[in-house]
Amino acid sequence: MIGREGMIGRVIGRDELPALAAGSRLFATGAAESSFHLAADWAEAVLDTPVLLPAATDLPPDSLCVAVTLVGSTTALGEQLPGGGEPARAVQALERRLGTRAGAIVALNLAAENALLSLITAATLGLPLVDGDGTGRVFPLVEQTTYTLGGISSTPLALAGPGGELVLIETAPDRVEETLRPVALSFGGWGLAACYPMRAADLARVLVPGTVSMLMAAGRPGAPRSAAAPYGVRRLCEGRIVAVESSSGHGADLAMPSVPSSIVVEESGGLGRRVRLEAHNEIVLALADGAAVAMAPDQICMISSDDGVVVDVDKARPGMRVEVLVLPAAPAWHTDEGRALGGLHAFGVPL
């Protein structure tokens, strides 16, 4: 257990919470309003004492760090309400399995509810929250992390459900997702996972650093959206959605729970291109007049030109005006191993 004395870094309290919450949504897809507001209210309720926000290198090298993430549906989180004990039950189950007390919490990723759930877990347990995360962007699968790329196993993994359920999972890395999803479904659609147990020295090696601080800075009034992107933002085009096509012949599966679809954007001004966005759970490929101009592992997202909110793939409709942005992924994703785990092939798109 890491004490608060001597810890380097800033803190997150109730005053900082609105900025973190706002920053966490700037590039996040799939956030449900009810579950996001529930998580924000939950975070405010448990932040009696501000949470320390150190860098991984500020922690004792052998300190146990535990990643947390929502597993399942964000919509279900807003419908099947948490009891409040899920963070403690998940982390403490992992501590019992490992025979070691956790010294810090770290986020799997920092998209919307996940950013708040990692803060809630740290506040509930009186632990610091490490300034960083395991993706630098958002991927749909638990194993799609820089932690995995750095050789850290996601298991043993403890999953706590809203009805008091608790399951400890130990399985091969390539079977984590197919094991987790049916369990989360049996819980009522969601669970909170404590996973990727690792030493702070290893976390410092595999972490995408500083991303919590970046979201807090980007979420402050007047801050540019680009402040939330660790590796910058590239504007692909702005225009109007003219077609949305779903591949109804292909159903969702446990590994990648989505239905493939295509969104066609007619560019306003410039070259007047037709930009086709191919999606499978998220946008993974952008083609401009047939030529590839962006692809996973970089993140591609649509921003509504009307209100600046991220447009989810399943909510895209003809006539909507959007700006298409590309967020370069962390360098680890642009290796052979990174492209295999988070590139087009990982989303079922032929290379």
Secondary structure by P-SEA (a helix, b strand, c coil): cccccccbbbbbcccaaaaaaaaaacccccccaaaaaaaaaaaaaaccbbbbbbccccccccbbbbbbbbcccaaaaaccccccaaaaaaaaaaaaaacccccbbbbccccaaaaaaaaaaaaaacbbbcccccccccccccccccccccccccccbbbbcccbbbbbbbccccccccccaaaaaaaccbbbbbcccccaaaaaaccccaaaaaaaaaaccccccccccccbbbbcbbbbbcccccccccccccccccccbbbbbbbccccccbbbbbbcccccbbbccccccccccbbbbbbbcccccccccccccccbbbbbbbbbcccccccaaaaaacccccccccc
